[in-house]
Amino acid sequence: MKPKKILPDGIAVYGGLALLLLLGVAAFVFRTDFSVWERRFLAETPANYSVTDWTLQTDLETYLSDQIPFRRALVNTHALLETATGRAVQLDAWPQMDGEGNLRFIEKPVSATSEAVQKHMDALESLAGDLPHRFLTPPTTGSLLRYQMTGVRSALYDGDAELYKTVLRNENTVQVLADFAVTPNAELYFRTDHHWNLTGAWTAYQCYCEAAGLTPVEKTQFAWVTGDSAPRFYGTTYSRSGLPFAKADALEYAEPLFPVTLRVLDGGTEYDHLIFPEEADTYDGYAVFLKGNHGLIEIENPAALERTLFVCKDSFANCVLPFLAANYSRIVAADARYLSGTLNDALKEAGQVDEVLFVYSLDSLATDTAILRKTK
């Protein structure tokens, strides 16, 4: 019997090294600045060459991890293997089937304590002072879906429910849990994104009006783009999961039919509308609402009740503000993450204010350090 021909060890080793070298060179030659499918900027070329620490090695590893050729295929394969072997909780965002058999992508449980939530709420209430104020915060998608999960994962989201109890204990919290819990399949949220969708925003708006003693306007006050006429949308939660498959969301929106003015106070731009359909084709489709996030904006509706609402917000407020604009002649909204000054300065700049509203996701309310920094 003739012996089998075996590839010499030297050829295999040197061939493997050559392949790694080519991939490394390609990572520098064909580098990109932004990953559209991940919605984030990629690592820049390492520039710190200090020999007294290990920053160059760390930066190089991060760079190669971001710029390696065929990275998307590698990430997709890894995510599929983690999911197939029951380790999806190792991913940055988790896939979860709802009761209707729809695949959703949900955020990890909020990593915070009830004390942190309370501390942030106290700081915001101190900012409002004697002004009438309310909190508008939805439960997390994971906490609503936890009864449809396996025991281990469900227990993790029980923590979100406990954190939310801290929010509900505040007498100034707008009660939305009952309205959101009646849709256990989380149809008030996007399937691929952590934000509430247009239906969720409209539901929250109606709950707010009830709490504030306002009359919700009729849907006929808006031009609704819904269903098959709405553009398709993949959110950031799906992007972070690394999985290659998902059904796109319908990016539904409603443009006010009453006259409005939107001023980006920290950007010097002005618009006569609150919805920007052209943004649906960009990497951040959610920017159709208010053209994305800004530090400080002002919305005016001269036909509305002569009252000013000051809003401290994260991005959850973006699709609610067009509805609130129907009830207030003036809204000034500040996002501490992008605000150059403090929230106290923004409140003073707003002038005469009648009410204050805090619109935050549970995660932001619990973990956003900008809240404390910008309310000092």
SVG drawing of the C-alpha trace seen along z (x, -y; Angstrom):
<svg xmlns="http://www.w3.org/2000/svg" viewBox="-61 -84 70 86">
<polyline fill="none" stroke="black" stroke-width="0.4" points="0.0,0.0 1.4,-3.4 1.7,-5.9 -0.7,-8.8 0.8,-12.1 0.6,-14.5 1.0,-18.3 4.4,-19.2 4.0,-20.9 6.2,-23.8 3.8,-24.6 0.8,-24.5 2.4,-26.7 3.8,-29.3 0.6,-29.2 -1.4,-30.0 1.0,-32.8 0.9,-34.3 -2.9,-34.3 -3.0,-36.1 -0.5,-38.6 -2.6,-39.2 -5.7,-39.7 -3.8,-42.1 -2.5,-44.1 -6.0,-44.2 -7.4,-45.5 -5.2,-48.6 -5.6,-49.0 -9.3,-48.5 -10.3,-50.1 -13.7,-51.9 -14.7,-54.6 -18.4,-53.6 -20.3,-50.3 -23.8,-50.9 -25.2,-47.6 -23.9,-48.1 -24.8,-51.8 -21.5,-52.8 -18.0,-54.3 -15.2,-51.8 -11.9,-51.9 -9.4,-54.3 -5.8,-53.4 -3.7,-53.1 -1.7,-56.2 -0.3,-55.7 3.2,-54.2 4.2,-54.5 6.5,-51.7 5.8,-52.3 2.3,-50.8 0.2,-48.3 -2.2,-50.8 -0.8,-50.1 -1.5,-46.4 -5.0,-47.0 -5.7,-49.6 -4.3,-47.3 -6.5,-44.4 -9.6,-46.7 -8.7,-48.0 -8.2,-44.5 -11.4,-43.3 -13.3,-46.1 -11.5,-46.2 -10.7,-42.5 -12.0,-41.5 -15.2,-39.5 -16.0,-40.7 -19.7,-40.7 -19.7,-37.1 -17.6,-36.2 -19.8,-38.1 -23.0,-36.5 -21.5,-33.0 -20.5,-33.6 -23.9,-34.9 -25.6,-32.0 -23.5,-29.5 -24.2,-31.2 -27.9,-31.1 -27.9,-27.5 -26.1,-26.3 -28.4,-28.1 -26.0,-30.9 -27.8,-33.9 -27.4,-35.8 -23.7,-36.2 -24.7,-38.5 -25.0,-42.3 -28.7,-42.1 -31.0,-39.1 -33.4,-37.4 -36.7,-36.5 -39.9,-35.0 -43.1,-36.6 -46.5,-34.9 -47.4,-35.5 -44.3,-33.7 -42.5,-37.0 -38.8,-37.3 -37.9,-40.3 -34.5,-41.7 -34.5,-43.0 -32.1,-44.9 -30.2,-43.2 -31.7,-43.7 -31.0,-47.1 -27.8,-46.9 -28.7,-49.3 -30.2,-49.5 -33.4,-50.9 -31.3,-53.4 -29.8,-54.7 -33.2,-55.2 -34.4,-57.0 -31.3,-59.2 -31.8,-60.3 -35.5,-61.0 -34.8,-63.1 -32.2,-65.1 -34.8,-65.8 -37.5,-66.7 -35.1,-69.1 -34.6,-70.7 -38.3,-71.2 -38.7,-72.8 -42.2,-74.0 -43.3,-73.6 -45.8,-70.9 -43.9,-67.9 -44.4,-64.4 -42.3,-61.3 -43.1,-59.4 -41.2,-56.2 -42.3,-52.9 -41.6,-49.4 -38.8,-47.6 -39.7,-45.2 -37.9,-42.4 -40.0,-42.9 -43.2,-42.6 -42.1,-39.5 -40.5,-37.8 -43.5,-35.4 -42.8,-33.9 -39.1,-33.3 -37.3,-30.3 -36.9,-30.4 -33.4,-31.6 -33.8,-34.5 -37.2,-35.4 -35.6,-35.7 -33.1,-38.2 -35.9,-40.5 -37.7,-40.3 -35.0,-42.8 -36.3,-45.3 -39.8,-44.9 -38.4,-45.6 -36.6,-48.7 -39.8,-49.9 -41.6,-49.7 -39.4,-52.5 -40.7,-54.6 -44.3,-53.8 -44.0,-54.7 -43.4,-58.3 -46.8,-60.1 -45.8,-62.2 -45.3,-59.2 -47.7,-58.9 -49.3,-55.5 -48.7,-53.6 -48.0,-50.1 -51.6,-48.9 -51.9,-50.1 -48.6,-48.6 -49.2,-45.3 -52.4,-44.6 -50.2,-43.9 -48.0,-41.1 -46.4,-40.6 -44.9,-44.1 -46.6,-45.4 -46.0,-48.9 -42.3,-48.5 -40.3,-47.9 -39.1,-44.4 -35.6,-45.4 -35.2,-48.5 -35.5,-49.4 -37.8,-52.4 -41.6,-52.3 -43.1,-52.5 -45.7,-55.0 -48.5,-53.1 -46.6,-53.0 -45.9,-56.8 -49.6,-57.5 -50.6,-55.3 -48.1,-57.1 -49.4,-60.5 -53.0,-59.6 -51.8,-58.4 -50.0,-61.7 -53.0,-63.8 -55.1,-61.9 -52.6,-62.5 -52.1,-66.2 -55.9,-66.9 -55.6,-67.6 -57.9,-66.5 -56.0,-64.3 -56.5,-65.6 -58.1,-63.5 -55.9,-61.4 -57.2,-63.5 -54.9,-66.3 -52.0,-64.3 -51.0,-62.8 -50.3,-59.2 -47.9,-57.0 -48.5,-53.5 -48.5,-49.8 -47.2,-49.0 -46.8,-52.6 -44.2,-53.2 -40.5,-52.7 -38.7,-49.6 -36.5,-50.0 -33.8,-48.0 -33.0,-49.3 -29.9,-49.3 -30.9,-46.5 -30.9,-44.1 -27.6,-45.5 -25.9,-44.7 -27.2,-41.2 -24.9,-40.2 -27.5,-37.8 -28.0,-37.9 -31.7,-37.5 -34.7,-39.6 -37.9,-40.9 -37.7,-44.7 -40.0,-47.0 -42.4,-49.4 -41.1,-52.9 -44.5,-54.6 -44.8,-58.3 -47.4,-61.1 -46.8,-64.6 -48.9,-67.3 -51.3,-69.0 -51.4,-72.1 -48.7,-74.8 -45.6,-74.1 -42.1,-75.5 -39.1,-73.5 -36.0,-75.4 -32.7,-73.6 -31.5,-76.1 -28.0,-74.7 -27.6,-74.4 -29.2,-77.5 -31.6,-75.8 -35.3,-76.1 -38.0,-74.0 -41.7,-74.2 -42.3,-70.5 -41.4,-67.8 -41.1,-64.7 -38.3,-64.2 -39.1,-61.2 -35.8,-61.5 -34.0,-60.3 -35.7,-56.9 -33.1,-56.0 -30.1,-56.8 -28.3,-54.5 -30.4,-56.1 -33.9,-55.7 -35.3,-56.8 -34.1,-60.3 -37.4,-60.8 -38.6,-62.2 -37.3,-65.7 -34.3,-65.0 -32.6,-63.0 -31.2,-64.0 -30.3,-67.6 -29.1,-69.3 -31.9,-71.9 -34.9,-72.4 -38.0,-74.5 -41.4,-73.6 -44.1,-76.2 -47.8,-75.8 -49.5,-79.2 -52.9,-77.5 -52.5,-75.5 -53.2,-76.4 -51.0,-79.2 -48.8,-77.1 -45.1,-76.2 -43.9,-72.7 -40.2,-72.1 -39.1,-68.5 -36.0,-66.7 -35.5,-63.7 -33.7,-60.9 -34.6,-59.7 -37.8,-58.0 -39.4,-61.5 -38.7,-62.2 -41.8,-60.5 -44.0,-61.7 -43.2,-65.4 -45.2,-65.8 -48.3,-64.7 -47.6,-66.9 -47.2,-69.9 -50.9,-69.7 -51.6,-70.7 -48.9,-73.3 -48.1,-76.5 -44.5,-76.1 -42.3,-73.1 -38.6,-73.4 -36.8,-70.1 -33.4,-69.4 -31.3,-66.3 -28.5,-66.2 -26.4,-63.9 -26.0,-66.5 -26.5,-69.7 -23.5,-72.0 -24.6,-73.6 -26.6,-72.3 -30.3,-71.4 -30.7,-74.3 -29.3,-76.7 -31.7,-75.3 -34.7,-75.7 -33.7,-79.3 -33.3,-79.9 -36.8,-78.6 -38.2,-81.6 -41.8,-81.3 -42.5,-77.6 -45.8,-76.1 -45.0,-72.4 -42.1,-70.1 -42.0,-66.6 -39.3,-64.0 -39.3,-61.4 -36.7,-58.7 -36.4,-55.0 -35.9,-52.9 -32.3,-52.3 -31.6,-56.0 -33.4,-56.9 -31.3,-54.3 -27.9,-54.7 -27.5,-58.0 -24.8,-59.8 -25.5,-63.0 -28.6,-63.5 -26.6,-64.1 -23.9,-66.0 -26.3,-68.4 -28.6,-69.0 -26.0,-70.3"/>
</svg>
